[in-house]
Amino acid sequence: GEQVEQLPSSLIVQEGASVLINCSYTDSASVYFPWYKQEPGKRLQFIIDIRSNMERKQNQRLTLLFDKKTKHLSLHITATQPGDSAIYFCSAKGFASALTFGSGTKVIVLP
Amino acid sequence: GPKVLQIPSHQIIDMGQMVTLNCDPVSNHLYFYWYKQILGQQMEFLVNFYNGKVMEKSKLFKDQFSVERPDGSYFTLKIQPTALEDSAVYFCASSSGLGGRGDTQYFGPGTRLLVL
C-alpha cells in the first residue's frame, strides 16, 4: 500500500524566516494530497491541498509544490509567525478514500 | 472551517469491556471515517462509511470493531471486546463527497482511549 515519508521530523526557526517541509509518496495511483496542521491540544486543521494534475498551489503564505515524476511534494511557509508553531502532516489519497499520512513535522517558531 | 465533534474526549476502560466512540460529523457530509493513532506513531486509516455501509477498511479494522450511523445520529465506532493494543487516539473525519472540496476530510479532536 501507499507509504508517505515526511522530513524533517522537527525544525526550529526565528519569526519571519521561511520553512520548507518535504514529503514523498510511493503509490503512483495517489491523486490528491491534503496537508493538515495540528496545534498543541487541537484538532487536525486542513490548510492546503493539491491534485496530481497540478504543479503548484498557493494560499497566502503557503506554497505547495508537486512533482509527479519524482512523487515528491514540498510545503513552503514564508514570513513565519509564532502562531505557525504546530505539527504539519502531509497525506496522500488514491482513488479509494483513505488518507495515508506522513509522520509529521513539528515546527517551532521563536518570537 | 467545518467542525466535527467527538464524544468522549477521554475514555479509560478495562480490557475485555466494550467501548463506543461517538462522532458528530459535519451536517451535510456523506462520507465518514475513523483513523487510529498510537502514541508516537503515524495516524492510520481504519474504516470508511457511506450510505449505511462500510466502503473500505484496513487490516487494523479487526473483527472486534464495528461502525454504524443509525438514522443520521452519531457515527459510532464500537470495540467489543477491547484489547490492550486498542489504546490509542481515535480520530473521526467526514467529507461531503460533492464538488471541488468533496475530497477534503475534516477531523474531530480525537478520543483518547486507554485500555487497562
Interface residues (C-beta under 8 A of the other chain):
Chain A: Y32 P34 Y36 K42 R43 L44 Q45 F46 D49 F89 K93 A96 S97 A98 L99 T100 F101 G102 S103 G104
Chain B: G1 V4 Y31 Y33 Y35 Q41 Q42 M43 E44 F45 N48 M55 E56 S58 F91 S95 D103 T104 Q105 Y106 F107 G108 P109 G110
